[in-house]
């Protein structure tokens, strides 16, 4: 299974092993970008990687193009109509109606009805040519810019390799302006609700083209995290994502926090916190070896972290410390969202479930 985000969660990778099936003889190949997601009542029990809210509605995305939505705080789920069967990784709704989902094969989906139906806006077939056309133009305008020349080389390579690069996260400021990030420093921005996408590879301090795993704002500041301790922060003046060094050189999977307190989290229980706008970072001791793979903030301001083993940790002091919440039935967690009733709704390899918070 070629899924960058799940592969990074080492313990989850084994859990996602596909069951054995009988070989199909002389079956006609069907590209996942051209095959709609199969409608199935059992699909809600599959693996889900992304989860978000669209007003009072919850929307989850996962394997084989499956998207489900719930209007009763996660008690019942309904399957959406999706035009692709590519694995989906992340989803975000800046409004109650307008939302975007991203995943494998460079797919970008859009919904204008709160997640009930989806259309394809962008995919891996277009990623390479879009990169190549943009950076050829930039190279002609800036012939002495070495960074543009390097990105142009990468653009040619991605074009030759085809539609195999996944997008791993999506975030929209409103229903017009948004970003998508992914493997090998892939990053695009749209200013027209996804009708067109502009490459931003030259606007990141990421010369090694490390994978970008998550993109989220905390307060008025926008962050990206990735491999090898990579943390990037958007500089509004220059419109560039600037590197903010941390003491950790392992992978970060996500960003959370509240205005004035930013947390980044990742492998082996590593969590770092900044209270000075990412100028400096201090480690938050959790006492757990498990990787932190999801987070959310409750309605009353508590910060919640969740691990690949299913641990739930809650902070009441803006992320300075966390307390492990006792619970049973631990299972890997990929994403979390607080429902309207105040319970945690979790997505992972065992489908979608609820977990009450103390």
N, C-alpha and C positions, 0 to 999 in steps of 0.2 A: 504494500500500500504506500503510495507516494504522497504522504501528507506531512508537510514540514512541521506544522504545529503539533500534531500528535506525536510525531517521531521525536520531537524535542522533549516531550514528557516521557521519560524513559520507562517508567512503570506502566504507563498507559499503552505503550506500543504493543506489549504482549497481550493486553486485554482486548485490543482491537483486531487480533488475528481473525481472519475470515474463516467461516466453516467450510469444510470440504464439500464440493458439489461434483456431480457427474460431468465429465467433459461433454461439450456439445460439438458434434461433428459437422463440419462444413457450415458453421453458423456464419451468417453475414455480419461483418463488423459494423457496429453502430457507434459513432462518436458520441461521447457523453454530452458534447455541446449541441448535438442535434437530436438528442433523445430526451423527451420530457420525463420528469420524475414520476415513478410509478405510484399510483394511488393505492394505499394499503392501510388497513386499520392497524396492522402490526408494526407499521413504520414508526409509530410513536414510541415503541420500545427499543428503537435503535440508538446509535451513537449520535449525540448532539454536541456541537462544539461552541456554538454562539447563542446568546440569549440576551434580549433587550426588552424594553417597554416601549409601547406606542400609545401614549396616554395611559388609560386604564387597561389596555390590552398587553399581553405578553406575546412575544414572537421568538421562536427558536429555530435555528438552522443546523443542519447536520449532513450526514453521509447521503450520497446518491441523490443530492438535490432536494432532500426532504425539508420542508418548512411547515411548521405547525404554529397555530395561534390559539390563545385562550382568553376568554372574556370573563372568567370567574376565578381569577387569581391562581390559575394552574390546576384547577380541579378537573376540567375537561379540556381536551385539545382537539382542534379541527385542522385537517391538512389543507394546505394552500395549493393552488395550481402553479406549477413551476415549469418553465420551458426547457430546462437542462437537467441532467442527472449527474453532474459533476459534484464532488464533495464540497460542501459549503462550510466555511470556517467562522465567519463573523457577520454581524448584522447591527444596524443602527438606524433609529428613527429620530430625526430632529423635530418632527411634528407628529401629531396623531395619525396622519394619513400618509405622509411621504417618508419612504424608507429605502435603504440600500443594503444588499447582502453581497459578500464576496467569497471567493474560494478558489479551488483548483482550476486548472486550465485557463487561468487569468480571467475568470468570469466575474462580471459585475451585473447584478440584478437590481431592478427598481420596482417598487410598488407605490401606487398612488391611492390605494384603498385600505391602508392599515395592515397590509400583509396578506390579504386574501388571495390576490392574484399578482403575478410577477412577469416582467418582461426583461429581456437581455439588452443591456446598454453597451457592454464592452466585453471583450474576451481575448484569450491568448493569441488568436489569429491576428488580432489588430494591434496587440502590444508591441511586437517587434517593428512592424512598419511605421507605427506612430512614433516610436522612439527614433527610428532611423531618419524619417523625414524631418522631425524637429531638430535633431542634433546635426544633421547635414546643413540645415539652414543656419543654426547657431555657429557652426564651424566656419561657414563662409563669412559670417559677420564678425567673428572673433578668431581669426586664424592663428593668433599667438597664444591663445588660452589653452594651456596644457590640460586643464581639467575637462574642457569640452572635448578635446581630442581623445582623452581616455574614455569618456562616456560614449563617444561615437564608436569606438572599437567595441565596447560592450553591446551597443545597440545592434551592430552588425552581427555579433555572435548570437544574440537572442533572436534576431530575425531568422538566422539560419537554423536554429534549434527548434523553432516552432512553438506551438501553444502549450508548453508544459510548465510555465512558471506560475505558482500560486500567489494570489493576494491573501494576506493573513489578517488584515484588519481594515476597518472603514470607520470614518467619523465625519459627520457633517455639522458645520456651524449653524446652518439654516437650510431651507429647502433649495438653495442655489449653490452655496459654497461648501465643498467637501474635499476630503483626501482619502486615498487608498494606498496602502503600503503592503510590501510582501518580500519574497525571497530576493536575495542578491541586490539589496538596496532599491528595489522597485518602489517608486513613489510617484503618484500622479495627483494633480489638483484639477477640480472643475469649478467653474464660476457660473455655469448655466444648468445646474441640476443634473449633470451627467450626460448632457447632449454631446459634449466634447471634453477631452481630457488632455491636460498639458503635463508633460514629463517634468519632474523636479529632481532628477537624479543628481544634477549639478548643484543643487541647492542644499545638499546634506554634507556634513563633515563626516563622511564614511568612506574613506579612500579604499578600504579593503572590501567594499561591497558586501558587508555583512548583512545577514537576514534581518529584516525589520519585523518584529513580532506584534507590537501593539502601538496604538496611537490613541491618546486620550488627553483631554484638558483637565487641569486642576485649577480651579479659580479662573483667572483670565490667561493662564499660561498653557501652551500646547506642547506635549511631550511625545517622543517616540522612544521605544526601547527595543533592544535586540541582542545579538550575540556579543560575547567577549566584553561584558560590562558596558555595552553601548547605551548611552542616554543622550538624546538630542532634544534641544529646546528651541522652539521657533522664536527668532528675533524679528519682531514686527517691523523694525526699521529697515532691515536689509532683506526681509522675506527669505531668510535662510534658516535651516535647522543647524544650530551650533552644538558641538559636543560639549557635554558637561561631565568631566571625569569623575568616576566613583572609585572607591577602594577595592571593588570586586571586579574580576575579569571573567566571570562566568555568564551564562545566559540569563537575561531578564525576560520574563513572559508578560508582565503587565504593569500598569500604572494605576494608582488610586490616591485618595486623599481628600483634603478640604482646603479652602483658601488659607494660605499660610503654612500648610503642611503637605508636602508631596512625598509619596512612598512609591518605590519601585521594588518589584519582587521577582524571584525566579528560582533557579536550581538549588536543591539541597537546603531549603528553608532560608535562603538569603533574602533579607529585606533591608532596604536602606531608606532613610528618611532625611529630608531637607526642610528647614524652616527659614532659609534665606534665599529662596528663589533658585535653588539648584547650584548655588555657589559652593556649598560644601555638603557632605553627606555623612551621616552616622549610622552605624548598624543597629538594627532593632533585634534583640535576642528573643527568639521564639522557643528555643529548646527542642526543636523538631528537626529531624534530618530530611523530611519529605519536602519535595519541591512545592512551592506555592504557585498555583495555576489559575486562580480566580479571585475576584474581589467584588465588593459592592459597599455602598454606604446606605445605612438605614434612614428612615424618615426622621428619626430623632438625632441623627448625626453620628451614630456609631460606625466605625470602620470595621468591615468584616473581611478576613482573608480565609481562603479555603485551599486545601492541599490536594495533591494527586492521590493521597490515601484517604481523602474524605474528611480530614480534620477541619473543624470550624473554630477560628480564633477571632475574638471580638475585642476591640479597643474602645474605651470611653474617654481617652485622653489624647485624641487626635493622632493616634498612631505611635505614641511614645512607648507604649507597652501593650501587650495582648494577653488575653486569658483564654485558655482552651475551654471550649464548651463541651460538656459531656453529652454524648449521644451514641446511639447504636446504629448498626448497619452501615458502617463506613464504606464509601464507594468513591472512585475517582471523580473529581469535579473539574469540568472544563470552563464553566461560566456560571454566574449567579446573578440573581436579580431579586429585589425585595418587592413582594406583591402589594397590592392595595390593602390587604388585610394585615400586612406587617410580617408575614412569614417569608422565609427564604425559599425561592424556587431555584432548583439546581439542574444543570444539564451535564451530561457526561456519557460514559460508555454504557450505562444502564438506563438510558432514556431520560425522562423528565420527572422530577419528583419534588415534593415539598418537605421542608424541614422547619419546625418552629424554632424561633429564637427565644432565649431566656429573657 
